Amino acid sequence: MTALLPAIVPVSLIILIGFLAGRKLSLDPQTLSQLGVYILAPALVADGLYRTTLSVQSSFGLLFGLQPFTAS
């Protein structure tokens, strides 16, 4: 239960905020979808890239399109 609670509370708060905003504010669905596509999705990708650590070997492999070496 202790591991599940930190995962459920933030999601529940986001759902609650969205529900309350939908009831109190007149939100345009097209504007919200454009916000998600043009702002939030690139921000999510940038955050994922920022938090990722790569080794020098992996970086060169990605940069030059090389396959990782695996010994069989």
Helices and strands as residue ranges (DSSP letters): H 5-24, H 29-35, I 36-40, H 41-51, H 56-64
